Amino acid sequence: MEKTSEVTSELIDWGERLCGQEKVAIGSNLKETLVKNAHDGLSKPLADGCRCSLISGECLYYHYGCDGQDDRGWGCGYRTVQTMCSWLFSGSRPGTRLPPSLAEIQQALITVGDKPSSFLGSREWIGTCEAALVLDQLYDVPCRISHVRSGGSELEQAAEELHHHFLTRGSPVMMGGDRDNSSKGILGVCTAKQGSYLLIMDPHYYGPALDKKSLQRQGWVAWKRVSSLDQCSFYNLCLPQTKM
């Protein structure tokens, strides 16, 4: 189930109470600053001897309502795409653009012919396939979609693929499924004999801006055991084919 904050929209403070974490202003249209590398400082989920692979570089935590638009219930995929784009922007590649707005993501999908013109301004959600099209269209970054037919052993096997991705590509990964259709950003993987954990950045938070410690304490950025995911859901991984 998607998590929701009990804070009403009338009480939302767009970035005035950030409790001293590093602030990063992205674009003049955002009403708040976004948390950079919200996973920094998290302890490894497994004891010594585990193998952990993380993103390289920097990304920002995009979440429901972070730009003033209430996208609860449909915008999680867009927010994960924005986080991925923030990683591309932070790499300072020549000509790299700022992370797109929700409308710009929709327009990109219309431009490539994936969606009709009526898609612009709608509340239709997007998944990993749309994410791949957006990154290719706006950033000239191709993506590979890895299909995991079910949770459990197959998802454990996908952990090895994620290790390879983070070591060779370094970019955040988007994850989504059918029964479990909540978009997730994957920032790392940790494996030992006990099994694997994914470092998940959950875009479903809605409410006042939080600092890194609060995001981690409330579980919006956290290590999650692979076996805790829906064992009856298939999952797709969108892996940007970036260069280190």
N, C-alpha and C positions, 0 to 999 in steps of 0.2 A: 504494500500500500504506500502511496505517496505520503510523505511527512508534511505536516502543515504547522505553521506557527499560530499560537493563540493570539498573537498581536494583530489587532485589526488594522486595516489600511489607513484609518484616520490617525493612528498612532505611529506610523512608520516615520522614522527619522532618516532621511536619505543621506547618510554619511557624516552626520555631525558628531556621532559618538563612536569613534573608532578605537578608543582605548590605547592609542599609542603605537599600533603596528605600522609597518612601513606602508605608506600611502602612494598609490600610483594613479594618476589622472589619465584616463584614456578618452580622448575626444571631448569636444566642448558640449556634446549633447547629453552626456551622462550627468545625473544629478548627484552621484556619489563617487567615491574612490573605491577601488576594488582591491581585494587582498591578493598580494603576490605570493606564489608558492605556499599556499595554505597548508601543505603537508609537511613543511619544514619543522623539524623537532619531534616528529612522531617516532616513538620507539619501534624497533623491529618487532613483529608479532610472534616470532619464533626465537628460540634460544640460540646460542652460539653454534655455528656449524651450518646455519641456513644459508641459502644463496638468494640474495636480493638484487633486483635490477630496477632502476628508477629512471624517470625522464631526465634528460639533460636540459640545461637552460632554465628558462622561467616561463610560468604561465599564470594567468589570473583566474580567480574564482568567480565565474558568472553564475547567477542563480535567478530564480523567479523574481521578477520585479526590480532587478538591480538597476535598471535604467528608467524606472518610473512606470513601465508598462506592466499591468497585471496580467501575466500569462500563465497563471496557475491552471493546472490540468491539461495543458497542451504545449507549453513552451520548453520542456526539459531538453528535447533534442536540439533546439536552437541554442540554448545556453551552453550545452556541451560543445557544439560547433564553435561558438564564440570563444570558449576556453582554448580549444585547439588552435583557432586563428590567433589568439593572443600569444601563443607559443611561437607561431611563425613570425609574428610582428616583432617579438622580443629578440629574434635572431638577427634583426637589422639587415636583412638581405636587401640589396638595392631595389627600390621600387615596391617594397612590400607595403601593403595598405594596412590601415587600422582594422581591427575586428569589425565585421559588418553588423548593422542593426538587424532586428528581426525582419523588417520590411526589405532590407537589402538581400537577406538570405532568400526570402520568398521571390524577389525579383530575379535573382540569379537562377533559380529553378525554372522560372517562366522563360528566361532568356535561352536556356539550353533545351527547352521543349519538353521538360519533364512534367510541368504543371500548366494548367490553363491560366489565362489572364485573371480569372475570378479568384485564383489562389491568393493574390495580393490583398492583404488586409484581413485574410481569413484567420480562423483559429484552428486550422488543420495542423496536426503534429507531423514531424518528420523523423526519419530513422537513419540508420547507418548508410543506406544506399544514397539517400538525399545528401547526407553529409559529404560523401565522397564526391558527388557532383559539384557541390558548392566549393570545396577546397580546390578542385581541378579548375573550375571556372574563374574563381576570384584570385587564386594564388598560384595557379599552374602547378599544383602538387597532386600527382596521381595517388590514388588510395587502393589498397587491396582489401577486399571483403573476405573474412575468414568465417565460415559457417560451422557452428558447433551444434550438432543435431540434438543434443540433450545435455543437461547438467550432469554432475557426477563425474565419472571416469573420463568422459570426453572433454569436459571442461578442465579437469586436472591435466590432461594431455596438452590442452591449449596453453597452459602456463609456460611450457617450454617454448612455444612460439612467441609468447610475450617477452620472455627473457631475451630471445634473439632480437626481437624488435627494439627493445629499449637499448640494447648494447650496440646495435648497428644503425638505428634510425633516431632514437632519442626522443621522439615526439609523443604527446598524449594520444591515447586510443579511445574511441567511442564504442560503447557496448550497449546493445539492446536486444530484446527478444520478443516472443509472442505472448506466452502467459505472463512472463515478467517483462512488460513492455516499457518500463521506466528507464529512460536513458541514463547512462552512467559514464563518467569520465574515468579511465583507468590510467593511473600515474605510475604504477609499479607493480611488481610481482615478487613474492617471497616464497621459497620452496625448501622443504626439508622432508625427512622421512615421514613426518606426521601429516603431510599434505601441503597444499599451497594456499596462500592468501593473496588477495588483490588489494591494491591501494586505490580505493574508490573515492572520487570526488562527486558528491551527490548534488545536482543542481536544483533540487526541489525545495530548498530553504526559501522562505518568504518572511520578511520582517526587517527589523532594524539591522543596520550593518553590524557585523560581529568581528572580533579580532581572531587571530589564528587559534589562540588557546580555546576560545569559546566554540569555534567551528569544530575543533578536534574533540573537545569535551562532549559536545552534543551529537557527535557522530556524523556530521556532514562531510568531513574528510577523515577517513578511517581505513584501517586494514580490516578486510572482511574475509573470513574463511570461504574458500570456494564451495565447500560442502553446505554452506548456509544459503546459497542461491537456490532458486527454484529448480528442483531436479527433473521436473516434467516440462520445462520450457526449453526451446531451442534458443541459441544466442548467436548474434552476428557481431563480429569485431571489425571496426573500420580502422585500418592501419595505414596512416599516411606514409608514403614512400619518400620520406625526406632524407637529406644527406647530412651526415654529422659534420 
